[in-house]
């Protein structure tokens, strides 16, 4: 029984025993699969937005009058009412990840509740919550599993 194994002291192991356990780490540390795209799940939206094939995506609101056509038009998701600028931010694919850059937007950008500085790249992690003004979404990484 597990309860019988617990004592007040930690067992002292021989240094040779510790050196023989290096193979355990290779089972624990995952091998990262290459990124093939990203998914954005906007709070309250029915369908996610799939991103792939580009390394830089402009987020904002379309405005034909000012010749603004973002890669991801957030106007249909209430972007104007929620404070999304026409040219609000860039999502930029870097190495094996993604970063976001606020383009000095009117209402700013936050990642997991932290305000990011304008015109500076902020790395994103899988599942991060991003807010452009008050419009919130989560970003998810899409990987290509290693075929081996």
N, CA and C of each residue as an Amber inpcrd file, in Angstrom:
protein
   444
   0.8430000  -1.1810000   0.0000000   0.0000000   0.0000000   0.0000000
   0.8890000   1.2450000   0.0000000   0.4600000   2.2990000  -0.7130000
   1.2530000   3.5280000  -0.7930000   1.4880000   4.1490000   0.5670000
   0.4890000   4.1540000   1.4280000   0.6140000   4.7740000   2.7410000
   1.7300000   4.1710000   3.5780000   1.9830000   2.8750000   3.3900000
   3.0460000   2.2130000   4.1380000   4.4270000   2.6900000   3.7060000
   4.5480000   3.2090000   2.4900000   5.8540000   3.6020000   1.9600000
   6.2960000   4.9760000   2.4530000   5.3780000   5.7740000   2.9860000
   5.7270000   7.1260000   3.3900000   6.3310000   7.1570000   4.7890000
   7.4340000   7.8920000   4.9080000   8.0680000   8.1220000   6.2090000
   8.3850000   9.6020000   6.2910000   8.9320000  10.0220000   7.4160000
   9.2890000  11.4220000   7.6000000  10.5800000  11.7970000   6.8900000
  11.3700000  10.8350000   6.4980000  12.6710000  11.1160000   5.8910000
  12.6730000  10.7420000   4.4130000  13.4330000  11.4940000   3.6440000
  13.6490000  11.1590000   2.2450000  14.7980000  10.1690000   2.1650000
  14.5850000   9.1150000   1.4000000  15.6550000   8.1180000   1.2580000
  16.8510000   8.7400000   0.5620000  18.0220000   8.3960000   1.0480000
  19.2610000   8.8510000   0.4390000  19.6710000   7.8150000  -0.5870000
  19.8720000   8.2650000  -1.8520000  20.2370000   7.3700000  -2.9430000
  21.7180000   7.4590000  -3.2300000  22.2570000   6.3750000  -3.6880000
  23.6530000   6.3230000  -4.0960000  23.8130000   7.1050000  -5.3920000
  24.9100000   7.8390000  -5.5500000  25.1520000   8.6460000  -6.7390000
  25.1290000   7.8030000  -8.0070000  25.5770000   6.5620000  -7.9490000
  25.5570000   5.6870000  -9.1260000  24.1200000   5.3800000  -9.5490000
  23.2150000   5.2540000  -8.5870000  21.8050000   5.0230000  -8.9110000
  21.2110000   6.2300000  -9.6400000  21.5950000   7.4370000  -9.2190000
  21.0820000   8.6470000  -9.8510000  21.5670000   8.7750000 -11.2910000
  22.8130000   8.4410000 -11.5290000  23.3680000   8.5720000 -12.8710000
  22.7420000   7.6000000 -13.8570000  22.2040000   6.4980000 -13.3950000
  21.6030000   5.5070000 -14.2770000  20.1750000   5.8570000 -14.6670000
  19.6270000   6.9520000 -14.1520000  18.2280000   7.2860000 -14.4310000
  18.0550000   8.3020000 -15.5420000  19.1270000   8.6110000 -16.2930000
  19.0290000   9.6670000 -17.3060000  18.0510000   9.3200000 -18.4240000
  17.7400000   8.0720000 -18.6510000  16.8230000   7.6930000 -19.7250000
  15.3780000   8.0240000 -19.3810000  15.0740000   8.2060000 -18.1210000
  13.7060000   8.5360000 -17.7280000  13.2950000   9.8700000 -18.3240000
  14.1990000  10.8450000 -18.3400000  13.8840000  12.1700000 -18.8690000
  13.4390000  12.1430000 -20.3070000  13.9760000  11.2280000 -21.0990000
  13.5980000  11.1900000 -22.5060000  12.1570000  10.7350000 -22.6880000
  11.6080000  10.0530000 -21.6910000  10.2130000   9.6480000 -21.7590000
   9.2790000  10.7900000 -21.3540000   9.7660000  11.6830000 -20.5190000
   8.9510000  12.7620000 -19.9800000   8.9480000  13.9820000 -20.8900000
  10.0820000  14.3130000 -21.4720000  10.1860000  15.5080000 -22.3050000
   9.5790000  15.2270000 -23.6720000   8.5200000  15.9530000 -24.0570000
   7.8730000  15.6730000 -25.3360000   8.7070000  16.1590000 -26.5140000
   8.5570000  15.4840000 -27.6110000   9.1700000  15.9250000 -28.8550000
   8.1530000  16.8400000 -29.5190000   8.5490000  18.0660000 -29.8340000
   7.6120000  19.0260000 -30.3920000   7.4110000  18.7940000 -31.8780000
   6.1610000  18.7420000 -32.2820000   5.8190000  18.5740000 -33.6840000
   5.8360000  19.9440000 -34.3540000   6.1270000  19.9990000 -35.6460000
   6.1660000  21.2880000 -36.3280000   4.7710000  21.9260000 -36.4240000
   4.7520000  23.2420000 -36.3010000   3.4930000  23.9710000 -36.4190000
   3.0720000  24.0320000 -37.8790000   1.7680000  23.8190000 -38.1090000
   1.2480000  23.9280000 -39.4720000   0.2040000  25.0470000 -39.5770000
  -0.1710000  25.6170000 -38.4470000  -1.1520000  26.6960000 -38.4660000
  -1.6000000  27.0440000 -37.0590000  -2.6480000  27.8820000 -37.0180000
  -3.1730000  28.3630000 -35.7530000  -4.6880000  28.4440000 -35.8450000
  -5.3400000  28.3280000 -34.7050000  -6.7870000  28.4700000 -34.6280000
  -7.1000000  29.5600000 -33.6300000  -8.0110000  30.4470000 -34.0180000
  -8.4970000  31.5020000 -33.1280000  -9.9390000  31.1610000 -32.7720000
 -10.2200000  31.1330000 -31.4720000 -11.5920000  30.9270000 -30.9930000
 -12.0400000  32.2120000 -30.3110000 -12.8950000  32.9550000 -31.0060000
 -13.4100000  34.2190000 -30.4780000 -14.5340000  33.9170000 -29.4930000
 -14.4710000  34.5350000 -28.3140000 -15.5150000  34.3360000 -27.3040000
 -16.8790000  34.6890000 -27.8890000 -17.8010000  33.7420000 -27.8040000
 -19.1610000  33.9530000 -28.2840000 -19.3810000  33.5930000 -29.7390000
 -18.3310000  33.3360000 -30.4950000 -18.4800000  32.9850000 -31.9130000
 -18.7210000  31.4890000 -32.0510000 -19.5070000  31.1210000 -33.0440000
 -19.8390000  29.7150000 -33.2670000 -18.6580000  28.9300000 -33.8180000
 -17.9960000  29.4580000 -34.8320000 -16.9300000  28.7270000 -35.5120000
 -15.5660000  29.3720000 -35.2720000 -14.5320000  28.5420000 -35.1770000
 -13.1730000  29.0880000 -35.0320000 -12.6640000  29.6130000 -36.3730000
 -11.6160000  30.4080000 -36.3080000 -10.9410000  30.9190000 -37.5110000
  -9.6300000  30.1520000 -37.6350000  -9.4160000  29.5310000 -38.7950000
  -8.1950000  28.7750000 -39.0500000  -7.2020000  29.6620000 -39.7910000
  -5.9480000  29.6420000 -39.3530000  -4.8930000  30.4180000 -40.0050000
  -3.7880000  29.4750000 -40.4510000  -3.3950000  29.5830000 -41.7010000
  -2.2400000  28.8300000 -42.1910000  -1.8180000  29.4190000 -43.5250000
  -0.5490000  29.1960000 -43.8720000  -0.0540000  29.6250000 -45.1710000
   0.6260000  30.9760000 -45.1940000   0.5330000  31.7410000 -44.1190000
   1.1930000  33.0480000 -44.0580000   2.0400000  33.1140000 -42.7940000
   2.9420000  34.0670000 -42.7490000   3.7440000  34.2590000 -41.5450000
   3.3310000  35.5110000 -40.7760000   2.4380000  36.3230000 -41.3600000
   2.0190000  37.5630000 -40.7080000   0.5500000  37.8200000 -41.0510000
  -0.2520000  38.0740000 -40.0220000  -1.6870000  38.3110000 -40.1950000
  -2.0710000  39.6300000 -39.5350000  -2.7200000  40.4950000 -40.2850000
  -3.2270000  41.7500000 -39.7410000  -4.6010000  41.4980000 -39.1350000
  -4.7690000  41.8830000 -37.8730000  -6.0480000  41.7900000 -37.1780000
  -6.6520000  43.1770000 -37.1040000  -7.9390000  43.2940000 -37.4120000
  -8.5870000  44.5930000 -37.3380000  -9.9960000  44.5460000 -37.8810000
 -10.4450000  45.6880000 -38.4160000 -11.7830000  45.7990000 -38.9930000
 -11.6720000  46.3160000 -40.4240000 -12.3770000  45.6660000 -41.3310000
 -12.3790000  46.1050000 -42.7270000 -13.0640000  47.4630000 -42.8280000
 -12.5040000  48.3240000 -43.6720000 -13.0780000  49.6440000 -43.9280000
 -12.7250000  50.0370000 -45.3610000 -13.6170000  49.7260000 -46.3270000
 -13.3300000  50.0270000 -47.7310000 -13.1120000  51.5250000 -47.9840000
 -13.7600000  52.3750000 -47.2050000 -13.6190000  53.8210000 -47.3620000
 -12.1730000  54.2670000 -47.1420000 -11.4750000  53.5980000 -46.2080000
 -10.0790000  53.9260000 -45.9110000  -9.1100000  52.8830000 -46.4660000
  -9.6110000  52.0250000 -47.3470000  -8.8080000  50.9800000 -47.9950000
  -8.0820000  50.0940000 -46.9710000  -8.8180000  49.6540000 -45.9540000
  -8.2660000  48.7610000 -44.9280000  -8.9350000  47.3940000 -45.0880000
  -8.1140000  46.3740000 -45.3550000  -8.5990000  45.0040000 -45.5250000
  -7.7260000  44.0590000 -44.7050000  -8.0120000  43.9030000 -43.4100000
  -7.1770000  43.0290000 -42.5860000  -7.3330000  41.5670000 -42.9960000
  -6.3260000  40.7880000 -42.6810000  -6.3960000  39.3490000 -42.9370000
  -7.5060000  38.7080000 -42.1120000  -7.6900000  39.2090000 -40.9130000
  -8.7510000  38.7310000 -40.0340000  -9.6310000  39.9220000 -39.6810000
 -10.8090000  39.9570000 -40.3050000 -11.7490000  41.0540000 -40.0990000
 -12.6010000  40.7370000 -38.8720000 -12.4330000  41.5170000 -37.8200000
 -13.1530000  41.2960000 -36.5790000 -14.4180000  42.1410000 -36.4900000
 -14.7330000  42.8850000 -37.5420000 -15.9710000  43.6570000 -37.5930000
 -17.2130000  42.8140000 -37.3980000 -17.3290000  41.6670000 -38.0850000
 -18.5220000  40.8280000 -37.9130000 -18.6950000  40.2380000 -36.5070000
 -17.6840000  40.3350000 -35.6810000 -17.7530000  39.8180000 -34.3070000
 -17.9850000  40.9510000 -33.2970000 -18.4610000  42.0940000 -33.7810000
 -18.6990000  43.2350000 -32.8990000 -17.4540000  44.0450000 -32.6380000
 -16.4660000  43.9250000 -33.5300000 -15.1860000  44.5930000 -33.3430000
 -15.2740000  46.0870000 -33.0890000 -16.1150000  46.7940000 -33.8470000
 -16.1920000  48.2460000 -33.6660000 -16.7290000  48.5820000 -32.2830000
 -17.8090000  47.9090000 -31.8740000 -18.4120000  48.1710000 -30.5640000
 -17.4940000  47.7320000 -29.4150000 -16.6330000  46.7460000 -29.6680000
 -15.7440000  46.2420000 -28.6260000 -14.3690000  46.9140000 -28.6290000
 -14.1960000  47.9300000 -29.4770000 -12.9800000  48.7320000 -29.4340000
 -11.8210000  48.2230000 -30.2600000 -12.0910000  47.4220000 -31.3020000
 -11.0200000  46.9470000 -32.1770000 -10.7280000  48.0220000 -33.2240000
  -9.4750000  48.3910000 -33.3620000  -9.0660000  49.3780000 -34.3720000
  -9.0680000  48.7470000 -35.7600000  -9.0760000  49.5830000 -36.7790000
  -9.0280000  49.0740000 -38.1610000  -7.7510000  48.2620000 -38.3880000
  -6.6330000  48.7940000 -37.9510000  -5.3490000  48.0840000 -37.9870000
  -4.8990000  47.9530000 -36.5390000  -5.3380000  46.8860000 -35.8920000
  -5.1520000  46.7570000 -34.4430000  -3.8370000  46.0750000 -34.0720000
  -3.5680000  44.9050000 -34.6730000  -2.3900000  44.1280000 -34.2680000
  -1.9830000  43.1680000 -35.3760000  -0.7470000  42.7000000 -35.2790000
  -0.2590000  41.6320000 -36.1530000  -0.0600000  40.3740000 -35.3250000
  -0.4310000  39.2330000 -35.9040000   0.0140000  37.9330000 -35.4180000
   1.1650000  37.5460000 -36.3320000   2.2990000  37.1940000 -35.7520000
   3.5050000  36.9220000 -36.5360000   4.0420000  35.5440000 -36.1620000
   4.1810000  34.6710000 -37.1700000   4.7710000  33.3590000 -36.9130000
   6.2760000  33.5210000 -36.8070000   6.8220000  32.9870000 -35.7150000
   8.2660000  33.0400000 -35.4690000   8.7500000  31.6460000 -35.1090000
   9.8520000  31.2220000 -35.7360000  10.4260000  29.9030000 -35.4710000
   9.3210000  28.8660000 -35.3270000   9.1650000  28.3330000 -34.1290000
   8.1390000  27.3210000 -33.8960000   7.0740000  27.8740000 -32.9440000
   6.6390000  29.1090000 -33.1990000   5.6640000  29.7310000 -32.3320000
   4.9840000  30.9120000 -32.9960000   4.4410000  31.7730000 -32.1600000
   3.6590000  32.9050000 -32.6310000   3.8570000  34.0680000 -31.6710000
   3.8620000  35.2880000 -32.2080000   3.9030000  36.4760000 -31.3650000
   2.8310000  37.4420000 -31.8450000   2.5130000  38.4080000 -30.9920000
   1.5390000  39.4340000 -31.3440000   2.1880000  40.7890000 -31.1590000
   1.8390000  41.7320000 -32.0300000   2.3630000  43.0960000 -31.9620000
   1.1920000  44.0660000 -32.0760000   0.9430000  44.8330000 -31.0200000
  -0.0740000  45.8710000 -31.0580000   0.4430000  47.0010000 -31.9450000
  -0.4220000  47.5100000 -32.8310000  -0.0150000  48.5450000 -33.7820000
  -0.4140000  49.9320000 -33.2910000  -0.1460000  50.1980000 -32.0150000
  -0.5030000  51.4670000 -31.3770000  -2.0030000  51.7260000 -31.5130000
  -2.7690000  50.6680000 -31.2260000  -4.2250000  50.7240000 -31.3590000
  -4.8340000  51.6750000 -30.3280000  -6.0670000  52.1000000 -30.5990000
  -6.7640000  53.0300000 -29.7140000  -7.0070000  52.4400000 -28.3360000
  -7.4300000  51.1610000 -28.2760000  -7.8190000  50.5460000 -27.0010000
  -6.8650000  49.4670000 -26.5030000  -5.7430000  49.2880000 -27.1560000
  -4.7140000  48.3910000 -26.6650000  -4.9980000  46.9140000 -26.8320000
  -3.9840000  46.1260000 -26.4690000  -4.0200000  44.6700000 -26.5650000
  -3.5030000  44.0890000 -25.2570000  -4.1760000  43.0520000 -24.7690000
  -3.6970000  42.3460000 -23.5900000  -3.5310000  40.8640000 -23.9110000
  -2.5870000  40.2440000 -23.2270000  -2.3770000  38.7970000 -23.3130000
  -2.4670000  38.2580000 -21.8950000  -3.4290000  37.3830000 -21.6740000
  -3.6680000  36.8180000 -20.3420000  -3.7850000  37.9090000 -19.2780000
  -4.4590000  39.0060000 -19.6360000  -4.7050000  40.0880000 -18.6950000
  -3.5950000  41.1070000 -18.5570000  -2.4720000  40.9150000 -19.2480000
  -1.3620000  41.8600000 -19.1650000  -1.3200000  42.7290000 -20.4200000
  -1.2680000  44.0340000 -20.2190000  -1.1950000  44.9700000 -21.3450000
   0.1600000  44.8140000 -22.0240000   0.1420000  44.7630000 -23.3500000
   1.4130000  44.6960000 -24.0750000   1.7270000  46.0710000 -24.6450000
   2.9890000  46.3850000 -24.7350000   3.4310000  47.6750000 -25.2670000
   3.2150000  47.7310000 -26.7670000   2.8890000  48.9150000 -27.2540000
   2.6920000  49.1110000 -28.6940000   3.9970000  48.8760000 -29.4460000
   3.8710000  48.2830000 -30.6100000   4.9820000  48.0680000 -31.5460000
   6.1070000  47.1880000 -31.0010000   5.7870000  46.3370000 -30.0330000
   6.7580000  45.3720000 -29.5210000   6.1360000  43.9840000 -29.5810000
   6.9190000  43.0170000 -30.0490000   6.4210000  41.6530000 -30.1740000
   6.3230000  40.9910000 -28.8050000   5.2140000  40.2880000 -28.5890000
   4.9870000  39.5410000 -27.3460000   4.7360000  38.0870000 -27.7340000
   5.6000000  37.1560000 -27.3140000   5.3970000  35.7440000 -27.6470000
   4.0630000  35.2300000 -27.0930000   3.4310000  34.3520000 -27.8470000
   2.1910000  33.7170000 -27.4220000   2.4310000  32.2370000 -27.1980000
   1.6520000  31.6740000 -26.2970000   1.6870000  30.2370000 -26.0460000
   0.3280000  29.6490000 -26.4100000   0.3310000  28.3790000 -26.6670000
  -0.8930000  27.6620000 -26.9920000  -1.9180000  27.8710000 -25.8890000
  -3.1090000  28.3550000 -26.2490000  -4.1940000  28.5640000 -25.2870000
  -4.2640000  29.9510000 -24.6970000  -3.3140000  30.8340000 -25.0020000
  -3.3290000  32.1890000 -24.4440000  -4.6210000  32.9220000 -24.8020000
  -5.0790000  33.7690000 -23.8480000  -6.2060000  34.6510000 -24.1250000
  -5.6690000  36.0060000 -24.5630000  -6.1640000  36.4680000 -25.6960000
  -5.7820000  37.7650000 -26.2430000  -7.0330000  38.6310000 -26.2740000
  -6.8690000  39.9040000 -25.8900000  -7.9730000  40.8690000 -25.9850000
  -7.5130000  42.0500000 -26.8230000  -8.2920000  42.3320000 -27.8480000
  -8.0990000  43.5370000 -28.6510000  -9.2270000  44.4640000 -28.2260000
  -8.9010000  45.5210000 -27.4820000  -9.9610000  46.2880000 -26.8390000
 -10.6690000  45.3510000 -25.8790000 -11.9850000  45.1440000 -26.0990000
 -12.7440000  44.2080000 -25.2590000 -13.0820000  42.9080000 -25.9830000
 -12.6420000  42.7510000 -27.2210000 -12.8980000  41.5180000 -27.9610000
 -11.8640000  40.4680000 -27.5630000 -12.3410000  39.3670000 -27.0010000
 -11.4410000  38.3350000 -26.4730000 -11.4590000  37.0930000 -27.3520000
 -10.2720000  36.4940000 -27.5060000 -10.1660000  35.2090000 -28.1870000
  -8.9970000  34.4310000 -27.6010000  -9.0280000  33.1340000 -27.8430000
  -7.9180000  32.2650000 -27.4610000  -7.2340000  31.7870000 -28.7320000
  -5.9310000  31.6400000 -28.6420000  -5.1380000  31.1790000 -29.7830000
  -4.6520000  29.7650000 -29.4900000  -4.7880000  28.8860000 -30.4710000
  -4.3470000  27.4980000 -30.3250000  -3.4140000  27.1470000 -31.4810000
  -2.3640000  26.4200000 -31.1570000  -1.3890000  26.0110000 -32.1580000
  -1.8390000  24.6890000 -32.7790000  -1.7310000  24.5890000 -34.0860000
  -2.0490000  23.3690000 -34.8050000  -0.7430000  22.7520000 -35.2580000
  -0.5020000  21.5230000 -34.8300000   0.7620000  20.8720000 -35.1540000
   0.5450000  19.7030000 -36.1070000   1.6150000  19.3540000 -36.7800000
   1.6280000  18.1890000 -37.6550000   2.3320000  17.0810000 -36.8830000
   1.5870000  16.0720000 -36.4300000   2.2380000  15.0300000 -35.6280000
   3.3860000  14.3620000 -36.3910000   4.4060000  14.0330000 -35.6510000
   5.5680000  13.3600000 -36.2220000   5.1340000  11.9850000 -36.7430000
   5.3100000  11.7180000 -38.0500000   4.8420000  10.4580000 -38.6090000
   5.6120000   9.2280000 -38.1450000   6.7550000   9.4230000 -37.4940000
   7.5590000   8.2510000 -37.0970000   7.0620000   7.5900000 -35.8550000
